[in-house]
């Protein structure tokens, strides 16, 4: 059976359209289980999805809805959250994302020093009399040490994950 060029092109376009029409809502790695939300500030949640998709984000009894722009990017703001946790957040579109174990409190940003990726464990400078600081309401975002060049058009590309302290 021989398929002409126009027929093959039509099948190819139909396949691409079917794949794109089933795009799921996605969020960056900064928005995930164990994340920390800054207290006393509006809660900003963003991601990407199919441009025709309706998206609703719910957290602590508040919700906001939106549609992505022509490039598939979407963003919502919810009212400031109550300090504490753990809380859950839900993002609904063609798929549903449940984010668990969210804490609301203060966020500290540390960067710039080469020793920030080091640990005290096994170090000759580790104080032997102090136990490691363990706080069940503490989480940090560990970025990859080899970051790719990220263009502003790829906001979901930051490699990393939230890490909880080891008890």
Buried (B, 14 or more C-beta within 10 A) or exposed (E): EEEEEEEEEEEEEEEEEEEEEEBBBBBBBBBBBBBBBBBEEEBEBBBBBBBEBBBBBBBBEEEBEBEBEEEBBBBBBBEBBEEEBEBBBEBBBBEEBEBEBBBBBEBEEEEEEEEEEEEEEEEEEEEEEEEEEEEEEBBBBEBEEEEEEEEEEEBBEBEBBBEBEEE
